[in-house]
């Protein structure tokens, strides 16, 4: 009167251990894939830098309109008498 289910079926046998040559092949392909990904990432980075430098028109302190003059170019004589500075 139990209706009989019998329980769970037996689990499948574990997979056979992988060969050493197969593991070596997978490791080599993984290293190759990682090096290609790193190379592509570096290329994208260099392209992005080139785009930013070319399109945005950002100027460095040396190549700008008043390049190479430093902060001295921003200080003018009309900023006040120099005799009272630091007093």
ChimeraX attribute file (.defattr): number of C-alpha atoms within 10 A of each C-alpha:
attribute: neighborCount
match mode: 1-to-1
recipient: residues
	/A:1	3
	/A:2	5
	/A:3	5
	/A:4	6
	/A:5	6
	/A:6	7
	/A:7	6
	/A:8	6
	/A:9	6
	/A:10	6
	/A:11	6
	/A:12	6
	/A:13	6
	/A:14	6
	/A:15	6
	/A:16	6
	/A:17	6
	/A:18	8
	/A:19	9
	/A:20	9
	/A:21	9
	/A:22	10
	/A:23	11
	/A:24	11
	/A:25	12
	/A:26	12
	/A:27	12
	/A:28	12
	/A:29	12
	/A:30	12
	/A:31	12
	/A:32	12
	/A:33	12
	/A:34	12
	/A:35	12
	/A:36	12
	/A:37	12
	/A:38	12
	/A:39	12
	/A:40	12
	/A:41	12
	/A:42	12
	/A:43	12
	/A:44	12
	/A:45	12
	/A:46	12
	/A:47	12
	/A:48	12
	/A:49	11
	/A:50	11
	/A:51	12
	/A:52	12
	/A:53	12
	/A:54	10
	/A:55	8
	/A:56	8
	/A:57	9
	/A:58	11
	/A:59	11
	/A:60	10
	/A:61	12
	/A:62	11
	/A:63	10
	/A:64	11
	/A:65	10
	/A:66	12
	/A:67	12
	/A:68	13
	/A:69	12
	/A:70	11
	/A:71	8
	/A:72	8
	/A:73	10
	/A:74	9
	/A:75	9
	/A:76	8
	/A:77	8
	/A:78	7
	/A:79	7
	/A:80	9
	/A:81	8
	/A:82	9
	/A:83	7
	/A:84	7
	/A:85	7
	/A:86	5
	/A:87	4
